[in-house]
């Protein structure tokens, strides 16, 4: 079982450019970049998947050093301020960015001379520069996003932990088990792929293909409140914030089960979902949805091909009930699911977490803490925390967030129609 993330750390970034000439320049930069002529036809790149982030290696501006980057189809490419200084990048232009928590922050937009992944090189790729203190592991340089991927047909093989980059631009010949789903790319979201979907047979919307989101599905707040489960009261509520983007936590969070989710001709039933506060109001289809398939994202042909591995979809979310955030270099309890192990433990919003299973939480980023919460061999965590007066200890047990389904109502995946 995979426990729910510390705070669903979603690193999706929406760039909203400033008015006037700055806006035109920013759009031009994000829309830019070119695959270097003569690059090989195909390059297979290994990735690691510790916790939930997909991490791959890249060389920036012909550097001898290889940088680890978070592979995020729902984001604009971004790097740490320290990396920008290391590469001696120019100042760039200032733009406004929004994350999935609905929070905004000014970032700097610059243009790299080149990004090399495997044997595939793109020149003139735009990157955002921001402070990732406490969010990413110190050895992670930033995010590789869809404004880089837009030049390729990309195949994500979750089983073999490889990503194949191809310069092929034609449509893919689908096999019998494949589902081909057309998508559009949104430049304001760094060319993130967007597909049509339907919730509970009535709610029409668009969904982002977002490898930066660790769960199966996240619904925007206005939509989650219109679902059958929410209307019937079959919803888990939270104190504080259970979700977090780059720039801060959300203000309101829910967990429930979607009765029906249709994506093109894929139909899923009883799929667990959480809420998000992203300004675009789109659904997020995350890693736990995508990992059920061999995924091909053909950006030039604007199509996604899903080949099922044959593994069933989860119908529940194992969770300790706790969400954490970083504030002033401290690890703080930012959210607690009601009626969870955390809510019964005595831990409160704002308490400082000092240790988790003897590891010092103060010295670790959220990304470094995530594997503890996802470790399938663990069923409980020992939390040492400071409640404002003294140190306390609590044991949190892994429990199912949502009510157990009856056997005949188990979830599943259907195709066709």
Long-range contacts (C-beta under 8 A, 24 or more apart in sequence): 1-318, 1-376, 1-398, 2-288, 2-318, 2-374, 2-376, 3-318, 3-319, 3-320, 3-373, 3-374, 3-375, 3-378, 3-398, 4-317, 4-318, 4-319, 4-320, 4-321, 4-373, 4-401, 5-52, 5-214, 5-215, 5-370, 5-373, 5-374, 6-322, 6-323, 6-324, 6-366, 6-369, 6-370, 6-373, 7-241, 7-242, 7-243, 7-244, 7-249, 7-323, 7-324, 7-325, 7-334, 7-335, 7-366, 8-213, 8-214, 8-215, 8-218, 8-242, 8-243, 8-244, 8-274, 8-323, 9-135, 9-214, 9-244, 9-366, 9-367, 9-370, 10-99, 10-100, 10-101, 10-210, 10-212, 10-213, 10-214, 10-218, 10-243, 10-244, 10-245, 10-276, 10-284, 11-53, 11-70, 11-72, 11-75, 11-99, 11-135, 11-143, 11-212, 11-245, 11-246, 12-72, 12-74, 12-75, 12-99, 12-100, 12-189, 12-192, 12-208, 12-210, 12-212, 12-213, 12-245, 12-278, 12-284, 13-75, 13-76, 13-78, 13-97, 13-98, 13-99, 13-128, 13-143, 13-145, 13-190, 13-245, 13-246, 14-97, 14-98, 14-99, 14-188, 14-189, 14-278, 14-279, 14-280, 15-76, 15-95, 15-96, 15-97, 15-98, 15-107, 15-109, 15-128, 15-188, 15-189, 15-190, 16-95, 16-96, 16-97, 16-98, 16-104, 16-188, 17-95, 17-96, 18-94, 18-95, 18-96, 22-93, 22-94, 22-95, 25-93, 26-93, 26-95, 26-109, 27-187, 29-93, 29-109, 29-111, 29-126, 30-76, 30-109, 30-126, 30-147, 30-187, 30-190, 30-191, 31-187, 32-111, 32-124, 32-125, 32-126, 33-122, 33-123, 33-124, 33-125, 33-126, 33-147, 33-148, 33-150, 33-151, 34-122, 34-123, 34-124, 34-151, 35-120, 35-121, 35-122, 35-151, 35-152, 35-167, 36-114, 36-121, 36-122, 36-123, 39-119, 39-120, 39-121, 39-167, 40-119, 40-120, 41-166, 41-167, 41-168, 42-164, 42-165, 42-166, 42-167, 42-168, 43-117, 43-118, 43-119, 43-120, 43-164, 43-165, 43-166, 44-118, 44-162, 44-163, 44-164, 44-165, 45-117, 45-118, 45-162, 45-163, 45-164, 45-165, 46-161, 46-162, 47-71, 47-161, 47-162, 47-163, 48-161, 49-158, 49-161, 50-371, 51-214, 51-367, 51-370, 51-371, 51-374, 52-214, 52-287, 52-370, 52-374, 53-140, 53-212, 53-367, 53-370, 54-156, 54-163, 54-211, 54-287, 55-140, 56-117, 56-144, 56-163, 57-117, 58-115, 58-116, 58-117, 58-144, 59-114, 59-115, 59-116, 60-87, 60-112, 60-114, 60-115, 60-116, 60-141, 61-87, 61-112, 61-113, 61-114, 62-113, 62-114, 62-116, 63-87, 67-141, 67-142, 68-139, 68-140, 68-141, 69-140, 69-141, 69-142, 69-143, 69-144, 70-136, 70-140, 70-142, 70-143, 70-144, 70-212, 71-144, 71-163, 71-211, 72-143, 72-144, 72-145, 72-146, 72-210, 72-211, 72-212, 73-145, 73-146, 73-149, 73-192, 73-193, 73-209, 73-210, 73-211, 73-212, 73-297, 74-145, 74-146, 74-189, 74-190, 74-192, 74-208, 74-209, 74-210, 74-211, 74-212, 74-213, 74-284, 75-143, 75-145, 75-146, 75-189, 75-190, 75-192, 75-212, 76-126, 76-127, 76-128, 76-143, 76-145, 76-146, 76-147, 76-189, 76-190, 77-115, 77-125, 77-126, 77-127, 77-128, 77-142, 77-143, 77-144, 77-145, 77-147, 77-148, 77-190, 78-107, 78-127, 78-128, 78-129, 78-130, 78-142, 78-143, 78-145, 79-127, 79-128, 79-129, 79-141, 79-142, 79-143, 80-129, 80-130, 80-131, 80-132, 80-136, 80-141, 80-142, 81-129, 81-130, 81-131, 83-141, 83-142, 84-108, 84-110, 84-129, 87-112, 89-129, 92-129, 95-128, 97-128, 97-130, 97-246, 97-247, 98-247, 98-278, 98-279, 99-245, 99-246, 99-247, 99-248, 99-278, 100-213, 100-218, 100-243, 100-245, 100-250, 100-276, 100-277, 100-278, 100-284, 101-241, 101-243, 101-244, 101-245, 101-247, 101-248, 101-249, 101-250, 101-251, 101-276, 101-277, 102-245, 102-250, 102-251, 102-277, 102-278, 102-279, 103-245, 103-247, 103-248, 103-249, 104-247, 105-130, 105-246, 105-247, 115-144, 115-148, 117-144, 117-148, 117-165, 118-165, 120-152, 120-165, 120-167, 122-148, 122-151, 130-246, 132-246, 133-326, 133-329, 134-326, 134-329, 134-365, 134-366, 135-246, 135-326, 135-365, 135-366, 135-367, 136-365, 136-367, 137-365, 137-367, 137-368, 138-365, 140-367, 143-212, 145-190, 145-191, 145-192, 146-185, 146-189, 146-190, 146-191, 146-192, 146-193, 146-299, 147-190, 147-191, 149-191, 149-297, 149-299, 150-185, 150-191, 150-299, 150-300, 151-299, 151-300, 152-299, 152-300, 153-296, 153-297, 153-298, 153-299, 153-300, 153-301, 154-296, 154-297, 154-298, 154-299, 155-294, 155-295, 155-296, 155-297, 156-211, 156-290, 156-294, 156-295, 156-296, 156-297, 157-294, 158-290, 158-291, 158-293, 158-294, 158-295, 158-309, 159-294, 159-309, 168-298, 168-300, 169-300, 169-301, 170-301, 171-298, 171-301, 171-303, 172-296, 172-298, 172-301, 172-303, 172-305, 174-305, 175-307, 177-307, 177-308, 178-305, 178-306, 178-307, 179-264, 179-265, 179-266, 179-305, 179-306, 179-307, 179-415, 180-264, 180-303, 180-304, 180-305, 181-263, 181-264, 181-266, 181-303, 181-304, 181-305, 181-306, 182-264, 182-302, 182-303, 182-304, 183-209, 183-297, 183-302, 183-303, 183-304, 184-302, 185-299, 185-302, 186-280, 189-280, 191-299, 193-297, 193-299, 193-302, 193-304, 194-282, 195-263, 195-264, 195-285, 195-304, 196-263, 196-264, 197-261, 197-262, 197-263, 197-283, 198-260, 198-261, 198-262, 199-223, 199-227, 199-258, 199-260, 199-261, 199-262, 199-283, 200-227, 200-228, 200-258, 200-259, 200-260, 201-260, 201-262, 203-227, 205-281, 205-282, 205-283, 206-282, 206-283, 207-263, 207-282, 207-283, 207-284, 207-285, 208-280, 208-282, 208-283, 208-284, 208-285, 209-285, 209-290, 209-297, 209-304, 210-284, 210-285, 210-286, 211-286, 211-287, 211-290, 212-286, 213-284, 213-285, 213-286, 213-287, 214-286, 214-287, 214-288, 215-272, 215-273, 215-274, 215-284, 215-286, 215-287, 215-288, 215-289, 215-317, 216-271, 216-272, 216-273, 216-285, 216-286, 216-288, 216-289, 216-313, 216-314, 217-258, 217-261, 217-271, 217-272, 217-273, 217-274, 217-283, 217-284, 217-285, 217-286, 217-289, 218-243, 218-273, 218-274, 218-275, 218-276, 218-283, 218-284, 218-286, 219-258, 219-273, 219-274, 219-275, 219-276, 219-283, 220-275, 220-276, 220-277, 220-278, 220-280, 220-281, 220-282, 220-283, 221-252, 221-254, 221-275, 221-276, 221-277, 222-281, 223-281, 223-283, 224-254, 224-256, 224-273, 224-275, 225-254, 227-256, 227-258, 227-259, 228-259, 229-256, 229-257, 229-258, 229-259, 230-254, 230-256, 234-402, 234-403, 236-337, 236-338, 236-339, 236-401, 236-402, 237-337, 237-338, 238-323, 238-335, 238-336, 238-337, 238-338, 239-335, 239-336, 239-338, 239-343, 239-349, 240-323, 240-333, 240-334, 240-335, 240-336, 240-349, 241-323, 241-325, 241-334, 241-335, 242-274, 242-323, 242-334, 242-335, 242-337, 243-274, 243-275, 243-276, 243-277, 243-323, 243-335, 244-323, 244-325, 244-334, 244-366, 249-323, 249-325, 249-334, 249-335, 250-275, 250-276, 250-277, 251-277, 252-277, 253-335, 255-317, 255-337, 255-401, 255-402, 256-402, 257-315, 257-316, 257-402, 257-405, 265-415, 265-416, 265-417, 266-306, 266-413, 266-414, 266-415, 267-413, 267-414, 267-415, 267-417, 268-313, 268-411, 268-412, 268-413, 268-414, 269-411, 269-412, 269-414, 270-315, 270-405, 270-409, 270-410, 270-411, 270-412, 271-313, 271-315, 271-411, 272-314, 272-315, 272-316, 272-317, 272-401, 272-402, 274-317, 288-314, 289-313, 292-413, 308-413, 312-411, 312-412, 312-413, 313-411, 313-412, 313-413, 314-411, 315-402, 315-405, 315-410, 315-411, 316-400, 316-401, 316-402, 316-404, 316-405, 317-400, 317-401, 317-402, 318-398, 318-399, 318-400, 318-401, 319-398, 319-399, 319-400, 319-401, 320-373, 320-381, 320-396, 320-397, 320-398, 320-399, 321-396, 321-399, 321-401, 322-347, 322-383, 322-396, 324-353, 324-361, 324-366, 324-369, 325-366, 326-365, 326-366, 329-362, 330-362, 331-361, 331-362, 331-364, 331-369, 333-385, 337-401, 340-399, 340-401, 341-396, 341-397, 341-398, 341-399, 342-396, 345-383, 345-394, 345-395, 345-396, 346-392, 346-394, 347-383, 347-385, 347-392, 347-394, 348-387, 350-388, 351-385, 351-386, 351-387, 351-388, 351-392, 352-385, 352-386, 353-383, 353-384, 353-385, 354-384, 354-385, 354-386, 354-391, 355-382, 355-383, 355-384, 356-381, 356-382, 356-383, 356-384, 357-381, 357-382, 358-382
